[in-house]
Amino acid sequence: MSDLRQIRPVQDVRISVVIPLYKCSESIAELHKRLAVTLSSLTDKKFEIIFVNDSSPENDWDIVSTCANHDDKVIGVNLSRNFGQHYAITAGLDFVSGDWVVIMDGDLQDQPEEIAKLYKKALTGFDVVVGKRKERQDSFFKKFTSKVFYIIFNYLTDQKLDNKVANFGIYSRQVIESIKKYHEKDRSVGLLISLVGFNRAEIDIDHSSRPAGASGYNFSKRLNLAVDHILSHSNKPLFLAVKAGFIISIISSVYAAWLILRFFVWGNIANGWTSLMVSLFFLSGVMVSVIGMVGLYVGKTYDEVKKRPLYIVKDIISRGDHKEDSK
């Protein structure tokens, strides 16, 4: 990949902010304004804001272009199609030049003013400082499904992740360079940050309700994302399937021994049609599920070996400059 930073000379940047955008058109202008105020006070104007438009169907890119043409602290990255939130974050991380990198959403649920708390904590000796949402301003259903996912995910991967922690956080440049070495298709940035380690802290932050628009993540997308994350970070489901097979075999053997004993001792012949059909359908369902699970793992392996680019950039803008690239 060519150097994406050729768009402009690397400057003395203290904090880089990466923001993926999808249906955030009503929030971008205010977000930019509040970020500029907050970051100016923290870094003496040594900052940059990287907006990554994930092919939003709204006019997100037009607003980002306007911001970039009037503010040399703004870089706009326009992806060729909708790749997904974590791929958009990955694209933004390839542009950062700051000593510290903030990752946040573009819908104003992550409050720009909270960056000061994260930065202050990071300067006490932490490479990773993530925000813990004291009161999540999401629907009950979204919070409930998120909690269930993390319970299942933590069990299958032997991790201890908190559903109150999302992408909003600040990370040292060393952490960012470390996660950029991971090129797998599963792009949960938060999980990759957990994998690379480093000194980590979690602090309480304020979380706001979305002031306008609706999230691009519906239940179906969240479910698919959950399955991808679990399969990409754990092979424990396969071990559980093997254990289930052994348990079913043992139960079947015991039941068969009981039927033989009944026949020779009491002369009882098992009628068995109903139990036979129930057992047949049950075992068939188990086998199909296991085969399907193996198929998902094979499919993910197939996706990885193709080594397709994680994202494709259509346009880059910073004070009117444009460039195209992909990774």
Disulfide bonds with the S-S distance in Angstrom:
none
